[in-house]
Amino acid sequence: MKNYVEKTFSTGEFAKLLEINKDTLLYYDKIDLFKPAGTHPNGYRYYTFEQFDQFVAIQSLRAVELPIKELKTYFEAPNIQALQHLAIEQRDRVAVEIQKLQDIQFFLERVVTLTKEMEGVSFGKVIIKKLLEEPVVYSEEKIDWSVSMEALYEPCTHFLKKLGVKSTAAHGVVYSKEAFLKGDLEGLNYLFCRLDNASARNKPAGQYAIIYHQGSY
């Protein structure tokens, strides 16, 4: 074991051990982020096995896009408090990225579900379908749907931004039953968004009448 620990690795050997391109080691050496353990009399750089964990730590922090300047500052004088601070910062950044990916995943799942559903749609025909309970948030004020789509953009965008959701969220318009039965679909109506937050109201599970309409927009 003693001989193994003291073994030195060339740049290529160390890169192979880490399963990376050796250009990465050369680049990190150039910017003073991760230096070789030393240089042989013939001028060739070498690394030691003890450097393995440090490099893995650097790569892990780089994977969450920690700036090189911050990495260099930490590894120049590593300590528990500094590592904890880095971990908290990166945890919060990763949480934001996870939320973005979840938004994208939700959008794609909606697309898959709706496109499958649309394959068998008969426009204008009422169907009865059992739907699950779901949380829904409604706009505080009614929107005038008789105006142009350009004029509608601002209040619709404001509604979604206020909720902190992206345009990938499932949202739409709520009509009163009376207006719907009269065919009056261009008056004042509420916006809704499928979202689970403090202001959400549960749309109960049950049998729902569904009709698909293909409009001009």
C-alpha positions in Angstrom: 0.0 0.0 0.0 2.8 2.4 0.8 4.3 2.1 -2.7 0.9 2.5 -4.3 0.2 5.7 -2.4 3.5 7.2 -3.4 3.1 6.2 -7.0 3.2 9.2 -9.4 1.0 9.5 -12.5 1.8 11.3 -15.8 -0.8 13.7 -17.1 -2.2 11.1 -19.4 -2.3 8.4 -16.7 -4.0 10.7 -14.2 -6.5 11.7 -16.9 -7.2 8.1 -17.6 -7.6 7.4 -13.9 -10.2 10.2 -13.7 -11.8 9.3 -17.0 -11.3 12.8 -18.4 -9.5 14.3 -21.3 -5.9 15.3 -20.3 -6.5 18.7 -21.9 -8.7 19.4 -18.8 -5.7 18.9 -16.5 -3.5 21.1 -18.7 -6.2 23.8 -18.7 -6.7 23.7 -14.9 -2.9 23.9 -14.5 -2.8 26.9 -16.8 -5.4 28.8 -14.8 -3.9 27.7 -11.4 -7.0 25.8 -10.3 -5.5 22.4 -10.1 -1.7 22.0 -10.3 0.4 18.9 -10.7 2.1 17.5 -7.5 5.4 18.3 -9.1 7.7 18.0 -12.1 10.2 15.3 -12.9 13.8 16.2 -13.7 13.0 15.6 -17.3 10.4 18.4 -17.1 7.3 16.2 -17.2 4.5 17.0 -14.8 3.3 14.3 -12.4 0.3 13.8 -10.1 -0.2 11.6 -7.0 -3.2 9.5 -5.9 -3.8 11.8 -3.0 -4.9 14.5 -5.5 -7.7 12.3 -6.7 -10.3 13.4 -4.2 -9.5 17.1 -4.6 -10.0 16.9 -8.4 -13.3 15.0 -7.9 -14.4 17.8 -5.6 -13.5 20.5 -8.2 -15.4 18.6 -10.9 -18.4 18.2 -8.8 -18.6 21.9 -8.0 -17.9 22.8 -11.7 -20.8 20.5 -12.7 -23.1 22.9 -10.9 -21.5 25.9 -12.6 -19.6 27.3 -9.7 -17.4 30.1 -11.0 -13.7 29.3 -11.3 -12.8 32.4 -9.3 -14.9 31.1 -6.3 -13.4 27.6 -6.7 -9.8 29.0 -6.6 -10.6 31.1 -3.5 -11.9 28.1 -1.7 -9.2 25.6 -2.6 -6.5 28.1 -1.7 -7.6 28.0 1.9 -10.3 25.2 2.4 -12.2 25.0 5.6 -15.5 23.6 6.9 -17.3 26.9 7.0 -16.3 27.9 3.4 -17.4 24.4 2.2 -20.7 24.7 3.9 -21.3 28.1 2.4 -20.5 26.8 -1.1 -22.8 23.8 -0.6 -25.7 26.0 0.5 -25.3 28.3 -2.4 -25.0 25.5 -4.9 -28.0 23.6 -3.3 -30.1 26.7 -3.9 -28.9 27.0 -7.5 -29.6 23.4 -8.2 -33.1 23.8 -6.7 -33.8 26.5 -9.3 -32.5 24.3 -12.1 -34.6 21.4 -10.9 -37.7 23.6 -10.9 -37.0 24.7 -14.5 -36.6 21.0 -15.5 -39.8 20.1 -13.7 -41.6 22.9 -15.5 -40.3 21.5 -18.8 -41.2 18.0 -17.8 -44.8 19.1 -16.9 -45.2 20.9 -20.2 -44.0 17.8 -22.2 -46.3 15.5 -20.2 -49.2 17.8 -21.0 -48.3 17.8 -24.7 -48.1 14.0 -24.8 -51.4 13.7 -22.9 -53.3 16.2 -25.0 -52.0 15.0 -28.4 -53.0 11.5 -27.5 -56.4 12.8 -26.4 -56.7 14.9 -29.6 -56.3 11.8 -31.8 -59.8 10.7 -31.0 -61.5 14.1 -30.6 -64.8 14.9 -32.3 -65.3 18.6 -32.3 -68.7 19.8 -31.1 -69.6 16.5 -29.5 -70.2 16.3 -25.7 -68.4 13.4 -24.0 -68.6 12.4 -20.3 -65.2 11.8 -18.6 -64.2 11.0 -15.1 -61.6 13.5 -13.9 -59.4 13.5 -10.8 -59.5 16.3 -8.2 -57.0 19.0 -9.0 -56.0 22.4 -7.5 -56.8 25.4 -9.5 -56.0 29.1 -9.1 -58.4 31.8 -10.5 -57.6 35.3 -11.4 -58.9 38.0 -9.0 -60.4 40.1 -11.8 -62.3 39.2 -14.9 -60.6 39.6 -18.3 -62.4 41.1 -21.3 -62.1 38.5 -24.1 -63.8 40.7 -26.6 -60.6 42.6 -27.2 -57.7 41.6 -29.6 -55.2 38.9 -28.7 -52.5 41.5 -28.5 -54.5 43.4 -25.8 -55.1 40.1 -23.9 -51.4 39.4 -23.8 -50.6 41.8 -20.9 -53.3 40.7 -18.4 -52.7 37.0 -19.1 -48.9 37.3 -18.7 -49.4 39.4 -15.5 -51.6 36.6 -14.1 -49.0 33.9 -14.7 -46.1 36.0 -13.5 -47.9 36.9 -10.3 -48.2 33.2 -9.7 -44.6 32.7 -10.4 -45.2 30.2 -13.2 -44.0 30.0 -16.8 -46.1 29.9 -19.9 -45.7 26.1 -19.9 -48.3 25.9 -17.1 -51.7 24.6 -17.9 -54.0 27.7 -18.0 -57.1 28.9 -19.7 -60.4 30.6 -19.3 -63.3 29.9 -17.0 -66.8 30.7 -18.4 -70.0 30.8 -16.4 -72.5 28.1 -17.1 -75.1 30.6 -18.2 -72.7 32.4 -20.6 -71.6 29.0 -22.0 -75.1 27.8 -22.6 -75.9 31.1 -24.4 -72.8 30.9 -26.5 -71.5 34.1 -25.1 -67.8 33.4 -24.9 -66.4 36.8 -25.6 -67.5 38.7 -22.5 -65.8 39.1 -19.1 -64.4 35.9 -17.8 -61.9 34.6 -15.3 -58.5 33.1 -16.0 -57.4 29.9 -14.3 -54.2 28.0 -13.8 -53.7 24.5 -12.7 -51.4 25.2 -9.7 -51.1 24.0 -6.1 -50.5 27.0 -3.9 -52.1 28.8 -0.9 -54.7 30.5 -3.1 -55.7 27.4 -5.0 -59.2 26.0 -4.8 -59.8 22.3 -5.4 -61.8 21.3 -8.5 -63.5 18.2 -7.2 -63.2 14.8 -8.8 -66.1 13.4 -10.6 -67.9 13.0 -14.0 -67.4 16.0 -16.3 -69.1 17.0 -19.5 -66.3 17.9 -22.0 -66.7 19.5 -25.4 -63.9 20.4 -27.8 -64.2 23.6 -29.9 -61.8 24.6 -32.6 -61.7 28.4 -32.7 -60.2 30.9 -35.2 -57.1 31.5 -33.1 
